[in-house]
Amino acid sequence: MKDLTIASQIIRPGESTEININIARLPSRTLIDTPIYVYRGLEEGPVLSLTAGMHGDEINGMEIVRRILDNGYNKVKRGTVLCMPIINMYGFLNYSREVPDGKDINRSFPGSKGGSLASRVAWHMTHEIIPAIDYGIDFHTGGSMRTNYPQVRCVMEDQRNAELAMAFHAPFTIDSPFRPQSLRQTAAKHEKNIIVYEGGRIHSIRSTGNRRGFKRHTSFNETFKYDR
């Protein structure tokens, strides 16, 4: 197995590590790092990224990735799992979808190293995360106080995307075109497959995406069984 390099840090087979990427600093000159948790198995296999918190108010996805880490489901025998519970640390601290400059990170790809805060976050994702992975699941919720029923979104004409979506086995799978300057679109240009999971609403942690009397489905644990 080859060594894996993320943000200039080498992770060897069988190793686990926490990498902290500093994007910029707040107007107060406070440095805030974005943590990345990497676990490598001893056997050769693909690299899977589990990302959440692209929008700082979508805490349901952050909690899903946190529980995966807390329960050790990222500790695989084969391949590598890369977890980023909070991509948008700035928005998370300010209870905001965007970063303090008002821009949406998921409309700022591929980004710029010296650009706006959103553009800088997107640049680090494009140059330090996307090249290292093979597949990814990006966790979101409904926006603007809208509760989304658990669903997976991807471009279904891509056979690998369709296979990933079916394996996820969400209550709904939606054929969703790429949004311009999004993480999914940028990953596809690098021939990497990322699907999007949405469930629940902003500022809320819910095990279901349901508040309107739908038949009960758990949003993630029916597939990955993270609740013991």
C-alpha atoms as an extended CHARMM CRD file, in Angstrom:
* protein
*
       228  EXT
         1         1  MET       CA              0.0000000000        0.0000000000        0.0000000000  PROA      1               0.0000000000
         2         2  LYS       CA              1.1810000000        3.5000000000       -0.8170000000  PROA      2               0.0000000000
         3         3  ASP       CA              1.4410000000        6.2500000000        1.7590000000  PROA      3               0.0000000000
         4         4  LEU       CA             -1.4010000000        8.7690000000        1.7050000000  PROA      4               0.0000000000
         5         5  THR       CA             -0.5890000000       12.4820000000        1.8680000000  PROA      5               0.0000000000
         6         6  ILE       CA             -3.1620000000       15.0450000000        3.0110000000  PROA      6               0.0000000000
         7         7  ALA       CA             -2.2310000000       18.6660000000        3.7010000000  PROA      7               0.0000000000
         8         8  SER       CA              1.4740000000       17.7310000000        3.5450000000  PROA      8               0.0000000000
         9         9  GLN       CA              0.9990000000       15.0830000000        6.2490000000  PROA      9               0.0000000000
        10        10  ILE       CA              1.8020000000       11.4530000000        5.4640000000  PROA      10              0.0000000000
        11        11  ILE       CA             -0.5240000000        8.7290000000        6.7700000000  PROA      11              0.0000000000
        12        12  ARG       CA              0.7740000000        5.1770000000        6.4600000000  PROA      12              0.0000000000
        13        13  PRO       CA             -1.2550000000        1.9260000000        6.3810000000  PROA      13              0.0000000000
        14        14  GLY       CA             -2.6620000000        1.0790000000        9.8020000000  PROA      14              0.0000000000
        15        15  GLU       CA             -2.2770000000        4.6330000000       11.0880000000  PROA      15              0.0000000000
        16        16  SER       CA             -4.9110000000        7.0920000000       12.2840000000  PROA      16              0.0000000000
        17        17  THR       CA             -4.3910000000       10.7960000000       12.7640000000  PROA      17              0.0000000000
        18        18  GLU       CA             -6.0730000000       14.1620000000       13.1670000000  PROA      18              0.0000000000
        19        19  ILE       CA             -5.0260000000       16.8420000000       10.6990000000  PROA      19              0.0000000000
        20        20  ASN       CA             -5.8860000000       20.4750000000       11.3230000000  PROA      20              0.0000000000
        21        21  ILE       CA             -5.9880000000       22.7820000000        8.3140000000  PROA      21              0.0000000000
        22        22  ASN       CA             -5.8400000000       26.4930000000        8.9930000000  PROA      22              0.0000000000
        23        23  ILE       CA             -7.7790000000       28.3370000000        6.3040000000  PROA      23              0.0000000000
        24        24  ALA       CA             -7.4200000000       31.9210000000        7.5100000000  PROA      24              0.0000000000
        25        25  ARG       CA             -8.0460000000       33.9670000000       10.6330000000  PROA      25              0.0000000000
        26        26  LEU       CA            -11.1000000000       35.8210000000       11.9340000000  PROA      26              0.0000000000
        27        27  PRO       CA            -11.1640000000       39.6410000000       12.0740000000  PROA      27              0.0000000000
        28        28  SER       CA            -10.2860000000       39.2250000000       15.7660000000  PROA      28              0.0000000000
        29        29  ARG       CA             -7.0750000000       37.5370000000       14.5280000000  PROA      29              0.0000000000
        30        30  THR       CA             -8.2530000000       34.2620000000       16.0780000000  PROA      30              0.0000000000
        31        31  LEU       CA             -6.9710000000       31.2350000000       14.1730000000  PROA      31              0.0000000000
        32        32  ILE       CA             -9.5670000000       28.5130000000       13.6360000000  PROA      32              0.0000000000
        33        33  ASP       CA             -8.5150000000       25.0930000000       12.3700000000  PROA      33              0.0000000000
        34        34  THR       CA            -10.7130000000       22.7150000000       10.3920000000  PROA      34              0.0000000000
        35        35  PRO       CA            -10.1460000000       19.1610000000       11.7060000000  PROA      35              0.0000000000
        36        36  ILE       CA             -9.7970000000       16.1090000000        9.4690000000  PROA      36              0.0000000000
        37        37  TYR       CA             -9.8150000000       12.6330000000       10.9840000000  PROA      37              0.0000000000
        38        38  VAL       CA             -8.1100000000        9.9440000000        8.8890000000  PROA      38              0.0000000000
        39        39  TYR       CA             -8.1090000000        6.2080000000        9.5570000000  PROA      39              0.0000000000
        40        40  ARG       CA             -6.2660000000        3.7730000000        7.2970000000  PROA      40              0.0000000000
        41        41  GLY       CA             -6.7770000000        0.0310000000        7.2500000000  PROA      41              0.0000000000
        42        42  LEU       CA             -3.9770000000       -2.4560000000        6.7340000000  PROA      42              0.0000000000
        43        43  GLU       CA             -5.3910000000       -3.7610000000        3.4560000000  PROA      43              0.0000000000
        44        44  GLU       CA             -5.5050000000       -1.9900000000        0.1060000000  PROA      44              0.0000000000
        45        45  GLY       CA             -8.8210000000       -0.3250000000       -0.6880000000  PROA      45              0.0000000000
        46        46  PRO       CA            -10.5640000000        2.8920000000       -1.7450000000  PROA      46              0.0000000000
        47        47  VAL       CA            -10.5090000000        6.1920000000        0.1420000000  PROA      47              0.0000000000
        48        48  LEU       CA            -13.9380000000        7.3660000000        1.3490000000  PROA      48              0.0000000000
        49        49  SER       CA            -14.6170000000       10.8940000000        2.5640000000  PROA      49              0.0000000000
        50        50  LEU       CA            -17.4850000000       11.6910000000        4.9440000000  PROA      50              0.0000000000
        51        51  THR       CA            -17.9850000000       15.4480000000        5.0150000000  PROA      51              0.0000000000
        52        52  ALA       CA            -20.5100000000       17.6500000000        6.7900000000  PROA      52              0.0000000000
        53        53  GLY       CA            -21.0110000000       21.2350000000        7.8420000000  PROA      53              0.0000000000
        54        54  MET       CA            -20.4710000000       22.8050000000        4.4350000000  PROA      54              0.0000000000
        55        55  HSD       CA            -23.2510000000       25.0790000000        5.6340000000  PROA      55              0.0000000000
        56        56  GLY       CA            -22.6010000000       26.0360000000        9.2360000000  PROA      56              0.0000000000
        57        57  ASP       CA            -26.2320000000       25.7920000000       10.3880000000  PROA      57              0.0000000000
        58        58  GLU       CA            -26.7620000000       22.2110000000        9.1270000000  PROA      58              0.0000000000
        59        59  ILE       CA            -25.7820000000       20.4510000000       12.3330000000  PROA      59              0.0000000000
        60        60  ASN       CA            -27.6480000000       17.2040000000       11.6380000000  PROA      60              0.0000000000
        61        61  GLY       CA            -24.9400000000       16.0940000000        9.1990000000  PROA      61              0.0000000000
        62        62  MET       CA            -22.2200000000       17.1050000000       11.6460000000  PROA      62              0.0000000000
        63        63  GLU       CA            -23.8020000000       14.8880000000       14.2960000000  PROA      63              0.0000000000
        64        64  ILE       CA            -23.9490000000       11.9330000000       11.8810000000  PROA      64              0.0000000000
        65        65  VAL       CA            -20.2170000000       12.1560000000       11.1630000000  PROA      65              0.0000000000
        66        66  ARG       CA            -19.4670000000       12.7390000000       14.8540000000  PROA      66              0.0000000000
        67        67  ARG       CA            -21.3510000000        9.5600000000       15.7940000000  PROA      67              0.0000000000
        68        68  ILE       CA            -19.4980000000        7.6000000000       13.1360000000  PROA      68              0.0000000000
        69        69  LEU       CA            -16.2470000000        8.7000000000       14.7710000000  PROA      69              0.0000000000
        70        70  ASP       CA            -17.5490000000        8.1880000000       18.3070000000  PROA      70              0.0000000000
        71        71  ASN       CA            -18.6850000000        4.6320000000       17.5600000000  PROA      71              0.0000000000
        72        72  GLY       CA            -15.5570000000        3.7450000000       15.6090000000  PROA      72              0.0000000000
        73        73  TYR       CA            -17.3140000000        2.9780000000       12.3250000000  PROA      73              0.0000000000
        74        74  ASN       CA            -14.5120000000        4.7910000000       10.5170000000  PROA      74              0.0000000000
        75        75  LYS       CA            -12.0640000000        2.1290000000       11.6810000000  PROA      75              0.0000000000
        76        76  VAL       CA            -11.9790000000       -0.0680000000        8.6060000000  PROA      76              0.0000000000
        77        77  LYS       CA             -9.8420000000       -3.1080000000        7.8290000000  PROA      77              0.0000000000
        78        78  ARG       CA             -9.5620000000       -2.2340000000        4.1560000000  PROA      78              0.0000000000
        79        79  GLY       CA             -9.0650000000        1.1610000000        2.5640000000  PROA      79              0.0000000000
        80        80  THR       CA             -9.2370000000        4.5550000000        4.2330000000  PROA      80              0.0000000000
        81        81  VAL       CA            -11.9740000000        6.7000000000        5.7840000000  PROA      81              0.0000000000
        82        82  LEU       CA            -11.5300000000       10.4650000000        5.9550000000  PROA      82              0.0000000000
        83        83  CYS       CA            -14.0050000000       12.3600000000        8.1640000000  PROA      83              0.0000000000
        84        84  MET       CA            -14.5930000000       16.1160000000        8.1880000000  PROA      84              0.0000000000
        85        85  PRO       CA            -17.4580000000       16.8170000000       10.6400000000  PROA      85              0.0000000000
        86        86  ILE       CA            -17.3390000000       20.6070000000       10.1550000000  PROA      86              0.0000000000
        87        87  ILE       CA            -16.0800000000       22.0460000000        6.8850000000  PROA      87              0.0000000000
        88        88  ASN       CA            -17.4360000000       25.5340000000        7.5530000000  PROA      88              0.0000000000
        89        89  MET       CA            -16.0980000000       26.2130000000       11.0420000000  PROA      89              0.0000000000
        90        90  TYR       CA            -16.7360000000       29.9260000000       10.6280000000  PROA      90              0.0000000000
        91        91  GLY       CA            -20.4230000000       29.4690000000        9.8320000000  PROA      91              0.0000000000
        92        92  PHE       CA            -20.8240000000       26.9110000000       12.6090000000  PROA      92              0.0000000000
        93        93  LEU       CA            -19.5130000000       29.3450000000       15.2350000000  PROA      93              0.0000000000
        94        94  ASN       CA            -21.8420000000       32.0540000000       13.9430000000  PROA      94              0.0000000000
        95        95  TYR       CA            -24.9650000000       29.8320000000       13.4980000000  PROA      95              0.0000000000
        96        96  SER       CA            -24.8410000000       30.7570000000        9.8100000000  PROA      96              0.0000000000
        97        97  ARG       CA            -25.1680000000       28.9530000000        6.4870000000  PROA      97              0.0000000000
        98        98  GLU       CA            -22.4170000000       31.0860000000        5.0150000000  PROA      98              0.0000000000
        99        99  VAL       CA            -19.0080000000       32.2710000000        6.1860000000  PROA      99              0.0000000000
       100       100  PRO       CA            -18.7470000000       35.7830000000        7.6680000000  PROA      100             0.0000000000
       101       101  ASP       CA            -18.2070000000       37.3790000000        4.2450000000  PROA      101             0.0000000000
       102       102  GLY       CA            -21.6850000000       36.1830000000        3.2230000000  PROA      102             0.0000000000
       103       103  LYS       CA            -20.5920000000       33.7040000000        0.5550000000  PROA      103             0.0000000000
       104       104  ASP       CA            -21.7100000000       30.0790000000        0.2010000000  PROA      104             0.0000000000
       105       105  ILE       CA            -18.7620000000       27.6630000000        0.2020000000  PROA      105             0.0000000000
       106       106  ASN       CA            -20.6890000000       25.2030000000       -1.9590000000  PROA      106             0.0000000000
       107       107  ARG       CA            -20.9440000000       27.8240000000       -4.6960000000  PROA      107             0.0000000000
       108       108  SER       CA            -17.2770000000       28.8370000000       -4.4670000000  PROA      108             0.0000000000
       109       109  PHE       CA            -15.3990000000       25.8430000000       -5.9350000000  PROA      109             0.0000000000
       110       110  PRO       CA            -12.7030000000       25.2980000000       -7.0830000000  PROA      110             0.0000000000
       111       111  GLY       CA            -11.7720000000       28.2960000000       -4.9540000000  PROA      111             0.0000000000
       112       112  SER       CA             -8.7660000000       30.5510000000       -4.6150000000  PROA      112             0.0000000000
       113       113  LYS       CA             -5.9360000000       30.3170000000       -2.0880000000  PROA      113             0.0000000000
       114       114  GLY       CA             -5.9180000000       34.0770000000       -1.5360000000  PROA      114             0.0000000000
       115       115  GLY       CA             -9.5960000000       34.8410000000       -2.1540000000  PROA      115             0.0000000000
       116       116  SER       CA            -12.5980000000       35.2550000000        0.1340000000  PROA      116             0.0000000000
       117       117  LEU       CA            -13.0480000000       32.9780000000        3.1460000000  PROA      117             0.0000000000
       118       118  ALA       CA            -15.4890000000       30.7690000000        1.2260000000  PROA      118             0.0000000000
       119       119  SER       CA            -13.0970000000       30.5980000000       -1.7080000000  PROA      119             0.0000000000
       120       120  ARG       CA            -10.1870000000       29.6450000000        0.5630000000  PROA      120             0.0000000000
       121       121  VAL       CA            -12.1200000000       26.7950000000        2.1620000000  PROA      121             0.0000000000
       122       122  ALA       CA            -13.1080000000       25.5570000000       -1.3130000000  PROA      122             0.0000000000
       123       123  TRP       CA             -9.4750000000       25.8180000000       -2.4830000000  PROA      123             0.0000000000
       124       124  HSD       CA             -8.2230000000       23.6190000000        0.3640000000  PROA      124             0.0000000000
       125       125  MET       CA            -10.9730000000       21.0740000000       -0.3320000000  PROA      125             0.0000000000
       126       126  THR       CA            -10.1010000000       21.0470000000       -4.0450000000  PROA      126             0.0000000000
       127       127  HSD       CA             -6.3380000000       20.7290000000       -3.6210000000  PROA      127             0.0000000000
       128       128  GLU       CA             -5.9320000000       18.7500000000       -0.4010000000  PROA      128             0.0000000000
       129       129  ILE       CA             -9.0310000000       16.5560000000       -0.0310000000  PROA      129             0.0000000000
       130       130  ILE       CA            -10.4390000000       15.7450000000       -3.4810000000  PROA      130             0.0000000000
       131       131  PRO       CA             -7.1140000000       14.4350000000       -4.9160000000  PROA      131             0.0000000000
       132       132  ALA       CA             -6.7760000000       12.0030000000       -1.9890000000  PROA      132             0.0000000000
       133       133  ILE       CA            -10.2150000000       10.3520000000       -2.1850000000  PROA      133             0.0000000000
       134       134  ASP       CA            -12.0570000000        7.9430000000       -4.4710000000  PROA      134             0.0000000000
       135       135  TYR       CA            -15.6140000000        8.3420000000       -3.1680000000  PROA      135             0.0000000000
       136       136  GLY       CA            -17.4810000000       10.6450000000       -0.8390000000  PROA      136             0.0000000000
       137       137  ILE       CA            -20.7360000000       11.3090000000        0.9700000000  PROA      137             0.0000000000
       138       138  ASP       CA            -21.4970000000       14.9620000000        1.6990000000  PROA      138             0.0000000000
       139       139  PHE       CA            -24.1210000000       15.4120000000        4.4400000000  PROA      139             0.0000000000
       140       140  HSD       CA            -26.6770000000       18.2440000000        4.3490000000  PROA      140             0.0000000000
       141       141  THR       CA            -30.1370000000       19.1760000000        5.6700000000  PROA      141             0.0000000000
       142       142  GLY       CA            -33.0010000000       21.1630000000        4.2670000000  PROA      142             0.0000000000
       143       143  GLY       CA            -32.3900000000       24.9250000000        4.1980000000  PROA      143             0.0000000000
       144       144  SER       CA            -34.4610000000       27.9670000000        5.2640000000  PROA      144             0.0000000000
       145       145  MET       CA            -36.1890000000       26.0540000000        8.0970000000  PROA      145             0.0000000000
       146       146  ARG       CA            -37.4100000000       23.4400000000        5.5920000000  PROA      146             0.0000000000
       147       147  THR       CA            -37.3620000000       19.8580000000        6.8320000000  PROA      147             0.0000000000
       148       148  ASN       CA            -36.1270000000       17.4370000000        4.1800000000  PROA      148             0.0000000000
       149       149  TYR       CA            -37.1820000000       13.8100000000        4.1680000000  PROA      149             0.0000000000
       150       150  PRO       CA            -34.0920000000       11.5080000000        4.1120000000  PROA      150             0.0000000000
       151       151  GLN       CA            -32.7560000000       11.3990000000        0.5630000000  PROA      151             0.0000000000
       152       152  VAL       CA            -29.6660000000       10.8130000000       -1.5370000000  PROA      152             0.0000000000
       153       153  ARG       CA            -28.8690000000       13.0460000000       -4.5050000000  PROA      153             0.0000000000
       154       154  CYS       CA            -26.5240000000       12.2960000000       -7.3770000000  PROA      154             0.0000000000
       155       155  VAL       CA            -26.2000000000       12.3290000000      -11.1550000000  PROA      155             0.0000000000
       156       156  MET       CA            -27.7450000000        8.9630000000      -11.9500000000  PROA      156             0.0000000000
       157       157  GLU       CA            -26.4200000000        8.6920000000      -15.5090000000  PROA      157             0.0000000000
       158       158  ASP       CA            -23.0180000000        8.0080000000      -13.9440000000  PROA      158             0.0000000000
       159       159  GLN       CA            -23.1200000000        4.2740000000      -13.2610000000  PROA      159             0.0000000000
       160       160  ARG       CA            -20.8020000000        4.4820000000      -10.2520000000  PROA      160             0.0000000000
       161       161  ASN       CA            -22.9560000000        7.2060000000       -8.6940000000  PROA      161             0.0000000000
       162       162  ALA       CA            -26.0320000000        5.0510000000       -9.1860000000  PROA      162             0.0000000000
       163       163  GLU       CA            -24.3210000000        2.0770000000       -7.5180000000  PROA      163             0.0000000000
       164       164  LEU       CA            -23.2910000000        4.1900000000       -4.5380000000  PROA      164             0.0000000000
       165       165  ALA       CA            -26.7790000000        5.6400000000       -4.1770000000  PROA      165             0.0000000000
       166       166  MET       CA            -28.4200000000        2.2300000000       -4.2780000000  PROA      166             0.0000000000
       167       167  ALA       CA            -25.9620000000        0.8660000000       -1.6910000000  PROA      167             0.0000000000
       168       168  PHE       CA            -26.8370000000        3.7530000000        0.6060000000  PROA      168             0.0000000000
       169       169  HSD       CA            -30.4890000000        2.6370000000        0.5050000000  PROA      169             0.0000000000
       170       170  ALA       CA            -32.0910000000        5.9370000000        1.5370000000  PROA      170             0.0000000000
       171       171  PRO       CA            -35.9010000000        6.2430000000        1.4500000000  PROA      171             0.0000000000
       172       172  PHE       CA            -35.5720000000        8.4580000000       -1.6510000000  PROA      172             0.0000000000
       173       173  THR       CA            -32.8870000000        8.6790000000       -4.3440000000  PROA      173             0.0000000000
       174       174  ILE       CA            -33.0430000000       11.7830000000       -6.5360000000  PROA      174             0.0000000000
       175       175  ASP       CA            -31.3890000000       12.3210000000       -9.9000000000  PROA      175             0.0000000000
       176       176  SER       CA            -29.8600000000       15.7280000000       -9.2460000000  PROA      176             0.0000000000
       177       177  PRO       CA            -27.7370000000       17.6850000000      -11.7600000000  PROA      177             0.0000000000
       178       178  PHE       CA            -24.5510000000       19.3580000000      -10.5990000000  PROA      178             0.0000000000
       179       179  ARG       CA            -24.8490000000       22.7920000000       -9.0400000000  PROA      179             0.0000000000
       180       180  PRO       CA            -22.3600000000       25.2330000000      -10.5840000000  PROA      180             0.0000000000
       181       181  GLN       CA            -19.1460000000       25.6400000000       -8.5770000000  PROA      181             0.0000000000
       182       182  SER       CA            -20.1630000000       22.9570000000       -6.0790000000  PROA      182             0.0000000000
       183       183  LEU       CA            -18.0880000000       20.2810000000       -4.3460000000  PROA      183             0.0000000000
       184       184  ARG       CA            -19.8340000000       17.5350000000       -6.3310000000  PROA      184             0.0000000000
       185       185  GLN       CA            -19.1920000000       19.2020000000       -9.6760000000  PROA      185             0.0000000000
       186       186  THR       CA            -15.5370000000       19.8560000000       -8.8860000000  PROA      186             0.0000000000
       187       187  ALA       CA            -15.0160000000       16.2870000000       -7.6760000000  PROA      187             0.0000000000
       188       188  ALA       CA            -16.5900000000       14.9270000000      -10.8670000000  PROA      188             0.0000000000
       189       189  LYS       CA            -14.1300000000       16.9740000000      -12.9400000000  PROA      189             0.0000000000
       190       190  HSD       CA            -11.3840000000       15.1190000000      -11.0650000000  PROA      190             0.0000000000
       191       191  GLU       CA            -13.1600000000       11.8100000000      -11.7910000000  PROA      191             0.0000000000
       192       192  LYS       CA            -14.1480000000       11.3570000000       -8.1380000000  PROA      192             0.0000000000
       193       193  ASN       CA            -17.6610000000       10.2810000000       -7.1130000000  PROA      193             0.0000000000
       194       194  ILE       CA            -19.4490000000       12.1910000000       -4.3580000000  PROA      194             0.0000000000
       195       195  ILE       CA            -23.1070000000       11.7370000000       -3.5100000000  PROA      195             0.0000000000
       196       196  VAL       CA            -25.1440000000       14.0520000000       -1.2650000000  PROA      196             0.0000000000
       197       197  TYR       CA            -27.3070000000       12.9810000000        1.6530000000  PROA      197             0.0000000000
       198       198  GLU       CA            -29.9860000000       15.3750000000        2.9410000000  PROA      198             0.0000000000
       199       199  GLY       CA            -32.2400000000       14.9110000000        5.9240000000  PROA      199             0.0000000000
       200       200  GLY       CA            -33.7620000000       17.0500000000        8.6650000000  PROA      200             0.0000000000
       201       201  ARG       CA            -33.5190000000       20.8200000000        8.9480000000  PROA      201             0.0000000000
       202       202  ILE       CA            -31.0940000000       23.5260000000       10.0640000000  PROA      202             0.0000000000
       203       203  HSD       CA            -30.2620000000       24.1650000000       13.7420000000  PROA      203             0.0000000000
       204       204  SER       CA            -31.7080000000       20.7650000000       14.6580000000  PROA      204             0.0000000000
       205       205  ILE       CA            -30.5180000000       17.2200000000       15.3200000000  PROA      205             0.0000000000
       206       206  ARG       CA            -33.0840000000       14.6410000000       14.2030000000  PROA      206             0.0000000000
       207       207  SER       CA            -32.8440000000       10.8950000000       13.7180000000  PROA      207             0.0000000000
       208       208  THR       CA            -35.5660000000       11.2290000000       11.0970000000  PROA      208             0.0000000000
       209       209  GLY       CA            -36.2890000000       13.8090000000        8.4470000000  PROA      209             0.0000000000
       210       210  ASN       CA            -39.9300000000       13.5580000000        9.4420000000  PROA      210             0.0000000000
       211       211  ARG       CA            -42.2750000000       15.9960000000       11.1090000000  PROA      211             0.0000000000
       212       212  ARG       CA            -45.2910000000       15.7070000000        8.8180000000  PROA      212             0.0000000000
       213       213  GLY       CA            -46.5730000000       12.2470000000        9.6410000000  PROA      213             0.0000000000
       214       214  PHE       CA            -44.5560000000       10.1940000000        7.1700000000  PROA      214             0.0000000000
       215       215  LYS       CA            -43.9200000000        6.5660000000        7.9830000000  PROA      215             0.0000000000
       216       216  ARG       CA            -40.9410000000        6.5320000000       10.3480000000  PROA      216             0.0000000000
       217       217  HSD       CA            -37.5050000000        5.9710000000        8.8200000000  PROA      217             0.0000000000
       218       218  THR       CA            -34.2110000000        6.6890000000       10.5060000000  PROA      218             0.0000000000
       219       219  SER       CA            -32.1140000000        9.0630000000        8.4460000000  PROA      219             0.0000000000
       220       220  PHE       CA            -28.8160000000        7.2240000000        8.6890000000  PROA      220             0.0000000000
       221       221  ASN       CA            -28.7550000000        4.4630000000       11.2680000000  PROA      221             0.0000000000
       222       222  GLU       CA            -30.9550000000        2.0810000000        9.2110000000  PROA      222             0.0000000000
       223       223  THR       CA            -28.1680000000        2.0340000000        6.6350000000  PROA      223             0.0000000000
       224       224  PHE       CA            -25.0090000000        2.3510000000        8.7360000000  PROA      224             0.0000000000
       225       225  LYS       CA            -26.4790000000        1.3370000000       12.1420000000  PROA      225             0.0000000000
       226       226  TYR       CA            -24.6400000000        4.0150000000       14.1070000000  PROA      226             0.0000000000
       227       227  ASP       CA            -27.0320000000        3.8420000000       17.0970000000  PROA      227             0.0000000000
       228       228  ARG       CA            -26.1410000000        0.9110000000       19.3290000000  PROA      228             0.0000000000
